[in-house]
Amino acid sequence: MAWISRTATTFSPPVMEARRWLDGVTLAPDMPLINVSQAAPVEPPPEPLRRVIAEAALETPQAHLYGPVLGRSDLREEVARQWTEAYGGPIGADNVAITSGCNQAFCATIASLCAEGDEVILPTPWYFNHKMWLDMTGVRAVPLPAGAGLLPDPERAAALIGPRTRAIVLVTPNNPGGVEYPAGLVRAFFDLAQRRGLTLVMDETYRDFDAREGAPHDLFETPDWGETLIQLYSFSKAYRLTGHRVGAMLAAPAHLAEAEKFLDTVTICPNQLGQIAALWGLRNLGRWLAGERAEILDRRQAIAEAMPVLETEGWSLLGCGAYFAYLHHPFAMSSRELAPLLVREAGILLLPGTMFMPEEDPAGSRQVRVAFANIDRADIGTLFRRLTGVGWPLAPAGDSA
């Protein structure tokens, strides 16, 4: 009898696939690799935070035991307090769950919202792990192609809603596009979801690196926001805790009770040392995080300043913000071919747009993502010089696919 496993319903992890392009490649000493493939800080947490983790490991016996499935109460309370202050709406500790990274928060959200055969609307280009999880759970991802400025259109989304639609997912600042969704656009999606009885899932992993001052939206000010909104967050980017796997989801208590069933069967509880670190970071690293944000915004500006040189070669910048620049390339080949070739010929490891698009959408073949969290202004200059130095055949004028 023929059968197919759940994991076989989706593609291989894109970042792992990209790393395999390095196999057998030897770069010249004067052309070290520029790795802009993954949106994760590679530096360790600041030393004071590492000392907190070490001291907790040595002095806090409970840090090595199972904890509450939905996370430590002190961390949940601190998230609720700071989010209430930041967003201007009432958020309680019972609205907060701590998860083993933001990816798990998304998985728990979908598991507690959807049954097999249901549908979730994802703007494209999409975050590939979202698509992978939907595939593996038998939930259909309904693509919502982004429009001008890589912004999704609520009216176009409304036309995609069917009887099995359960949620609309937004990522802002966006991965892979980098764009920051205007507050009015976010409100329009919330109102659409509320009218149609859907859930709006807002992944705000990169909220700490938003260029705007103040709250990026006012959704938490809405009475009974938890009936429509689920917000996801990651401590990994803010405090360099990628290896500790600490994320959060904010939702109605009734929804968290459903998510708890999923979380209990997968990890039982989030990493205790990571939670201790996240709490200390929230309480003590505000000024340090502001410096990290300023550095990321400066790198964003460096890319904007460097783009005119690339534009003369036929490139264009589709979106830029948080950790990402999303580019349209000019070459007469798919980005799926271009990306491995850039490793061998230019010492650049980036991800092709085909990894963020449905197979049938030709737009991804002309797009690439640059994750610039780990390259400074000098590296950005080197990256752009290498890109302008490749002399491959160009696509016909006017070919945007």
C-alpha positions in Angstrom: 0.0 0.0 0.0 1.4 3.4 -1.1 1.7 6.0 1.6 3.5 9.3 2.3 4.7 10.6 5.6 3.9 14.0 7.0 7.4 15.3 6.5 7.5 14.1 2.9 4.7 16.5 2.1 7.0 19.5 2.2 10.5 20.6 1.1 13.9 20.4 2.7 14.9 23.1 5.2 16.2 26.0 2.9 19.0 27.2 5.2 20.4 23.6 5.5 20.1 23.2 1.7 22.0 26.5 1.2 24.8 25.4 3.5 25.3 22.3 1.4 26.3 24.6 -1.5 29.5 25.2 0.4 30.5 21.5 0.2 33.7 21.2 -2.0 34.0 24.9 -2.5 37.4 26.5 -1.8 37.4 30.3 -2.0 40.5 32.4 -2.6 42.2 33.9 0.5 41.3 37.4 -0.8 37.6 36.4 -1.2 36.4 35.1 2.2 32.8 34.0 2.3 30.1 36.6 2.9 27.3 34.6 4.6 23.9 36.5 4.3 21.8 33.4 4.2 20.4 33.2 7.7 18.6 35.8 9.9 20.2 34.9 13.2 22.9 36.7 15.2 26.1 34.7 15.4 27.7 36.6 18.3 27.0 35.3 21.8 24.8 37.2 24.2 26.5 40.1 26.0 28.8 39.0 28.8 26.5 40.1 31.7 23.7 37.9 30.3 26.0 35.0 29.9 27.0 35.3 33.5 23.3 35.3 34.5 22.9 32.0 32.6 26.0 30.5 34.2 25.0 31.5 37.7 21.5 30.1 37.2 23.0 26.8 36.0 25.1 26.6 39.1 22.9 28.2 41.8 19.3 27.6 40.8 18.3 23.9 41.1 14.9 24.5 39.6 16.5 25.6 36.3 17.3 22.0 35.6 13.7 20.7 36.2 10.5 20.7 34.3 8.7 24.0 34.6 5.1 25.2 33.7 4.1 24.2 30.2 3.2 27.8 29.3 6.4 29.2 30.8 7.6 30.8 34.0 5.1 33.1 35.7 7.7 35.8 36.3 8.6 36.0 32.6 4.9 35.9 31.5 4.2 38.7 33.9 7.1 40.8 32.7 6.1 40.3 29.0 2.5 41.4 29.9 3.8 44.5 31.7 6.2 45.6 29.0 3.8 44.8 26.1 1.0 46.8 27.8 3.3 49.7 28.1 4.6 49.4 24.6 1.2 48.8 22.8 -1.1 50.7 25.0 -3.7 48.0 25.5 -4.5 45.7 28.5 -2.4 42.5 28.4 -2.4 40.1 31.3 0.0 37.3 32.2 -2.8 34.9 31.3 -2.5 36.3 27.8 1.1 35.2 27.5 2.7 31.8 26.8 6.4 31.2 26.6 7.5 28.8 23.9 10.6 27.0 22.6 11.3 29.7 20.0 8.9 31.6 17.8 8.7 28.7 15.3 7.1 26.6 18.0 4.7 29.4 18.8 3.6 29.3 15.2 3.2 25.5 15.2 1.2 25.6 18.4 -1.0 28.3 17.0 -1.8 26.4 13.9 -2.3 23.1 15.8 -4.8 24.8 18.0 -6.6 26.6 15.2 -6.8 24.2 12.3 -7.8 20.7 11.3 -6.6 18.8 8.3 -8.0 20.3 5.1 -8.4 23.8 6.6 -6.8 26.8 4.9 -4.5 29.6 6.1 -3.7 32.7 4.0 0.0 33.5 3.7 1.3 36.6 1.9 4.1 35.9 -0.6 7.0 36.0 -0.4 6.4 33.9 2.7 8.5 32.7 5.6 9.4 29.2 4.5 9.0 27.6 7.9 5.4 28.7 8.1 4.7 27.0 4.8 6.6 23.9 5.8 4.5 23.5 9.0 1.2 24.0 7.2 2.3 21.3 4.7 3.2 18.9 7.4 -0.1 19.3 9.2 -2.3 19.0 6.1 -3.4 22.6 6.2 -3.4 24.3 2.8 -1.4 27.5 2.5 -3.3 30.0 0.3 -0.8 32.4 -1.3 -1.6 36.1 -1.2 0.9 37.8 -3.6 2.2 41.0 -2.2 1.7 44.2 -4.2 3.6 47.4 -4.5 6.2 47.8 -1.8 5.8 44.1 -0.9 2.6 45.0 1.0 -0.3 42.6 1.0 -3.8 43.8 0.0 -6.7 43.2 2.5 -9.2 43.3 -0.4 -7.3 40.7 -2.3 -7.1 38.6 0.9 -10.9 38.9 1.3 -11.4 37.4 -2.1 -9.3 34.3 -1.0 -11.4 33.5 2.1 -13.4 30.3 1.7 -15.4 28.0 4.0 -12.2 26.3 5.3 -10.2 29.5 5.9 -9.1 29.7 9.6 -6.4 32.4 9.7 -4.4 35.1 8.0 -0.7 35.3 8.8 1.3 38.6 8.7 5.0 38.9 9.5 6.0 42.5 10.3 8.7 43.7 10.0 8.6 41.1 7.2 10.7 38.1 6.6 11.9 37.8 3.9 11.0 41.3 2.5 12.1 43.5 5.4 9.1 45.9 5.0 7.3 47.3 8.0 3.5 47.1 7.5 1.8 50.4 8.1 -0.5 50.5 11.2 -3.5 51.2 9.0 -2.8 48.2 6.9 -2.5 46.0 9.9 -5.8 47.4 11.2 -7.4 46.6 7.9 -6.4 43.0 8.2 -7.6 42.8 11.8 -10.9 44.2 10.8 -11.2 41.8 7.9 -10.4 38.8 10.2 -12.8 40.1 12.9 -15.7 40.5 10.4 -15.1 37.1 8.8 -14.6 35.2 12.1 -10.9 34.4 11.4 -7.8 34.7 13.5 -5.1 37.2 12.5 -1.7 35.7 13.4 0.9 38.5 13.7 4.5 37.3 13.8 6.5 40.2 15.2 9.8 38.4 15.7 11.7 41.5 14.5 9.7 44.2 16.4 12.8 45.3 18.3 14.4 46.5 15.0 11.4 48.4 13.6 12.6 51.8 12.3 9.5 53.5 13.6 9.2 55.0 17.1 6.3 53.9 19.3 3.8 51.1 18.8 3.7 49.7 15.3 -0.1 49.2 15.6 -2.9 49.7 18.0 -4.5 46.2 17.9 -4.0 45.5 21.6 -6.2 48.6 22.4 -9.2 46.9 20.8 -11.7 45.5 23.3 -11.6 41.7 23.3 -8.5 41.7 21.0 -7.9 38.1 21.9 -10.9 36.9 20.1 -9.2 37.8 16.8 -5.5 38.4 17.4 -2.6 36.1 18.2 0.8 37.7 18.3 4.1 35.8 18.1 7.5 36.9 19.3 11.1 35.7 19.6 13.7 36.6 22.2 16.4 35.1 20.0 17.1 38.2 17.9 16.8 40.7 20.7 19.2 39.1 23.2 21.1 36.7 20.9 19.4 33.7 22.5 19.0 31.6 19.3 20.5 28.5 20.9 18.3 28.7 24.0 15.0 28.7 22.0 12.8 31.2 23.8 9.7 32.7 22.1 6.3 33.9 23.1 2.7 33.9 21.9 0.0 36.4 23.1 -3.6 35.3 22.8 -6.8 34.8 24.7 -6.5 32.5 27.7 -8.9 30.0 26.2 -6.7 29.7 23.1 -3.6 29.3 25.2 -5.3 26.4 27.0 -5.6 24.7 23.6 -2.0 25.5 22.7 -0.9 24.1 26.0 -2.0 20.6 24.8 0.4 20.9 21.9 3.3 22.3 23.9 3.0 19.7 26.6 3.3 16.9 24.1 6.3 18.4 22.2 8.7 19.9 24.7 6.7 19.8 28.1 8.2 23.2 29.0 10.4 25.9 27.5 14.1 25.9 28.3 14.5 27.2 31.9 17.9 28.8 31.5 16.7 30.5 28.3 13.6 31.9 30.2 15.8 33.2 33.0 18.0 34.9 30.4 15.0 36.4 28.6 13.6 37.8 31.8 16.9 39.3 32.8 17.3 40.8 29.3 13.9 42.4 29.4 14.6 44.0 32.8 18.3 45.0 32.3 19.2 45.3 28.6 17.0 48.0 27.3 19.9 50.4 26.6 22.0 47.6 25.1 19.1 46.6 22.8 18.6 50.2 21.7 22.3 50.1 20.5 21.7 46.9 18.7 18.7 48.4 16.9 20.7 51.5 16.0 23.3 49.3 14.4 20.8 47.4 12.4 19.2 50.6 11.2 22.6 51.9 10.2 23.2 48.8 8.1 19.8 49.3 6.5 20.9 52.8 5.6 24.2 51.5 4.2 22.3 49.3 1.8 20.1 52.2 0.7 23.2 54.2 0.1 24.9 51.4 -1.9 21.9 50.5 -4.1 22.5 53.1 -6.8 25.6 51.3 -7.9 23.7 48.0 -8.2 20.8 49.7 -9.9 23.1 50.6 -12.8 23.7 46.9 -13.2 19.9 46.2 -13.4 19.2 45.2 -9.8 16.4 46.8 -7.8 15.6 46.9 -4.1 12.1 45.5 -3.4 12.1 45.8 0.4 14.5 46.5 3.2 14.2 46.5 7.0 14.9 44.6 10.2 17.5 42.0 9.2 16.6 41.8 5.4 17.1 43.3 2.0 15.0 41.7 -0.7 16.3 42.2 -4.2 15.3 41.7 -7.8 18.3 40.4 -9.9 18.9 41.1 -13.6 20.3 37.8 -14.8 19.0 35.4 -17.5 18.8 32.6 -15.0 16.6 31.5 -12.1 17.6 32.6 -8.6 17.7 28.9 -7.9 20.7 28.6 -10.2 22.1 32.0 -9.4 22.4 31.4 -5.6 24.8 28.4 -5.8 26.7 30.1 -8.5 27.3 33.2 -6.4 28.9 30.9 -3.7 31.4 29.5 -6.2 32.1 32.6 -8.2 31.7 35.5 -5.8 31.9 34.0 -2.3 28.4 35.1 -1.4 25.9 32.8 0.3 22.3 34.1 0.1 18.9 32.6 -0.5 17.0 32.5 -3.7 13.5 33.9 -4.0 12.3 30.5 -5.1 12.6 29.5 -1.4 10.0 32.0 -0.4 7.4 31.5 -3.2 5.0 28.8 -4.5 6.6 26.7 -7.2 4.2 28.0 -9.8 4.9 31.7 -9.1 7.7 32.8 -11.5 8.4 36.0 -9.5 10.7 34.1 -7.1 13.1 33.2 -9.9 14.1 36.9 -10.1 14.4 37.5 -6.4 17.0 37.0 -3.7 17.1 37.6 0.1 20.1 39.2 1.8 20.1 38.8 5.6 22.4 41.5 6.8 22.3 41.0 10.6 25.9 39.7 10.7 27.7 42.1 8.2 28.7 45.6 9.0 29.0 48.6 6.7 32.4 47.5 5.4 31.0 44.0 4.6 28.0 45.5 2.9 30.3 47.5 0.7 32.2 44.4 -0.2 29.0 42.5 -0.9 27.8 45.1 -3.3 31.2 45.3 -5.1 31.1 41.6 -5.6 27.6 41.7 -7.0 28.4 44.4 -9.4 31.5 42.4 -10.5 29.7 39.4 -11.9 29.3 39.6 -15.6 26.6 36.9 -16.4 24.1 37.3 -19.3 21.2 39.6 -18.5 17.5 38.8 -18.9 15.7 40.5 -21.7 14.6 44.0 -21.0 11.2 44.1 -19.3 11.4 40.5 -18.2 10.2 40.6 -14.6 9.5 36.9 -14.1 
